[in-house]
Amino acid sequence: MKLPTFNLDVLRSIPLIQKVGLLLMVLAGIIVGFYYYVAEPKSEEIVALQTSIGTLDTEMQRLTIKVKHLDELIAASKQLEIELAKKKERLPPEEEAVMLLKQVSDLGIRLGLDVKLWKPSPKSEDPSKLFVRMPVNVEVSGGYHTAALFFDRISALPRIVTVSGLKMGSPKLEKGRVVTQTVFDLIAYAAPEEVKLSAAVPVEAPKK
């Protein structure tokens, strides 16, 4: 098959201005084709990528803030756990609180106080359910300095023990020393007992 021939004489006969116009039209067609088939799709792809990057950047910032807040919450939680552990150390179980009161009584005797009365009262749970009060009505006899030292030692105990209703009688001379009767309520604070679930739920005997 014979290919068609292009007569160059036709081009030579076209005026220069028309040749330039044709060249400009061809170039314009190439540029327009490049824009519609290459540049515009790429531009749309770039815009889509920029939008996606912006969305991801916003999400990263949001997650970074969440992680920062999470770290702060974890640190605050650990601090609360430490403080709670310290408070629990000051609030012993009721069994230990009973022993603590006995230790306080022994302390008074060692310091030289004569314990005339040691009368425990019924324990009472605070409405908050966070602690239990274990009061004891106490009456001791001894010197002012000994009683003051006794109360100072109580205030320095690691466990929470308070003194209320303090009343001191008139001083008297006994066996060559001045003594006074001191009456007060000694209150030890304890953690409430936990409810045992096994005791609350009865276990049925297996059927034969």
C-alpha positions in Angstrom: 0.0 0.0 0.0 1.4 3.3 -1.0 1.5 6.0 1.6 0.1 9.4 0.7 2.7 12.0 -0.1 2.7 15.5 1.3 3.4 18.2 -1.2 5.8 20.7 0.3 5.1 23.2 -2.4 1.8 23.8 -0.8 3.6 25.0 2.4 5.9 27.1 0.4 3.0 28.9 -1.3 1.4 29.8 2.1 2.2 33.3 3.2 4.5 33.7 6.2 1.8 35.2 8.4 -0.5 32.2 7.8 2.4 29.9 8.5 3.0 31.6 11.9 -0.8 31.4 12.6 -0.8 27.7 11.8 2.2 27.2 14.1 0.6 29.1 16.9 -2.6 27.1 16.5 -0.7 23.8 16.6 1.2 25.0 19.7 -2.1 26.1 21.3 -3.6 22.7 20.6 -0.6 21.0 22.2 -0.8 23.2 25.3 -4.6 22.7 25.6 -4.2 19.0 25.2 -1.5 18.9 27.8 -3.6 20.9 30.2 -6.7 18.7 29.9 -5.0 15.4 29.7 -2.0 15.9 31.9 -1.9 19.1 34.0 -5.6 19.2 35.1 -5.8 15.6 36.3 -2.5 16.1 38.1 -3.8 19.3 39.6 -6.9 17.5 40.9 -4.7 14.7 42.3 -2.5 17.3 44.0 -5.5 19.0 45.6 -6.8 15.6 46.8 -3.4 14.8 48.2 -3.2 18.2 50.0 -6.7 17.7 51.4 -5.8 14.2 52.6 -2.5 15.4 54.1 -4.4 18.2 55.9 -6.9 15.7 57.3 -4.2 13.4 58.4 -2.3 16.3 60.0 -5.4 17.4 61.9 -5.9 13.8 63.1 -2.3 13.6 64.2 -2.6 16.8 66.2 -5.8 15.5 67.8 -4.1 12.2 68.7 -1.1 14.0 70.0 -3.3 16.1 72.3 -5.1 12.9 73.4 -1.8 11.2 74.1 -0.6 14.2 76.1 -3.7 14.3 78.1 -3.5 10.5 78.6 0.0 10.9 80.0 -1.2 13.6 82.3 -4.1 11.4 83.4 -1.8 8.4 84.0 0.5 10.6 86.1 -2.4 12.0 88.1 -3.8 8.5 88.6 -0.4 7.3 89.9 -0.2 10.3 92.2 -3.7 9.5 93.5 -2.8 5.9 94.1 0.3 7.0 96.1 -1.8 9.4 98.2 -4.5 6.7 98.7 -1.9 4.2 99.8 -0.6 6.8 102.3 -4.1 7.4 103.7 -4.7 3.6 103.9 -1.5 3.3 106.0 -3.1 5.8 108.4 -6.4 3.9 108.4 -5.6 0.4 109.6 -8.1 -2.5 109.6 -10.3 -2.7 112.7 -8.3 -5.6 114.1 -5.1 -3.5 114.0 -7.0 -0.5 115.4 -7.9 -2.5 118.5 -4.3 -3.4 119.0 -3.3 0.2 118.4 -5.6 1.3 121.3 -4.0 -1.3 123.5 -0.6 0.1 122.5 -1.7 3.6 123.5 -2.8 2.3 126.9 0.5 0.6 127.4 2.3 3.9 126.4 0.5 5.8 129.1 1.5 3.2 131.7 5.1 3.3 130.5 5.2 7.1 130.8 4.0 6.8 134.4 0.2 7.5 134.1 -2.2 5.5 136.2 -5.0 4.3 134.0 -8.1 4.4 136.1 -10.7 3.8 133.4 -10.5 2.2 129.9 -14.0 1.8 128.5 -14.4 1.1 124.8 -17.7 2.3 123.3 -19.5 0.9 120.2 -17.8 1.6 117.0 -19.6 3.8 114.4 -19.2 4.0 110.7 -19.0 7.5 109.1 -21.8 8.4 106.7 -19.2 8.6 103.9 -18.5 4.8 104.5 -14.8 5.6 104.2 -13.8 5.0 107.8 -14.9 3.7 111.2 -14.6 5.5 114.6 -13.6 3.3 117.5 -13.9 5.5 120.7 -12.7 4.7 124.2 -13.5 6.6 127.3 -10.3 7.0 129.3 -9.4 8.3 132.8 -5.8 8.6 133.8 -4.0 10.0 136.9 -0.6 11.6 136.7 1.4 14.8 136.5 0.8 17.6 134.1 4.0 17.1 132.2 3.4 13.3 132.0 -0.1 13.8 130.6 1.2 16.5 128.1 3.9 14.1 126.9 1.3 11.3 126.6 -0.9 13.4 124.3 2.2 14.6 122.3 3.1 10.9 121.6 -0.4 10.2 120.5 -0.4 13.1 118.0 2.9 11.7 116.6 1.5 8.2 115.9 1.5 7.2 112.2 -2.1 6.0 112.6 -5.0 8.4 113.0 -5.8 8.7 116.7 -7.6 11.8 118.1 -8.3 13.0 121.6 -11.6 14.9 122.4 -13.7 15.9 125.4 -10.6 16.6 127.5 -11.3 17.4 131.1 -8.6 17.9 133.8 -9.5 17.9 137.5 -7.9 19.9 140.3 -4.3 19.0 141.1 -3.7 16.9 144.3 -0.6 16.0 146.2 -0.1 12.2 146.3 3.1 10.6 147.6 5.1 13.7 147.3 4.1 14.6 143.8 1.3 16.7 142.2 -1.1 14.6 140.2 -4.4 15.4 138.5 -7.3 13.3 137.1 -7.6 13.6 133.3 -10.7 12.4 131.5 -10.9 12.2 127.7 -12.3 10.3 124.7 -9.7 8.5 122.7 -10.8 7.8 119.1 -9.0 5.4 116.7 -9.9 5.5 113.1 -10.0 2.3 111.0 -10.9 1.2 107.5 -14.3 -0.4 107.3 -14.5 -4.1 106.9 -15.1 -5.4 103.3 -18.2 -7.4 102.7 -17.4 -11.0 101.9 -19.4 -12.1 98.9 -18.9 -15.8 99.7 -20.8 -15.2 102.9 -23.7 -13.4 101.2 -24.3 -16.0 98.6 -25.4 -19.4 100.0 -24.0 -22.5 98.3 -26.6 -25.3 97.7 -25.6 -28.8 98.5 -25.3 -31.1 95.4 -28.4 -33.2 94.7 -28.0 -36.9 95.0 
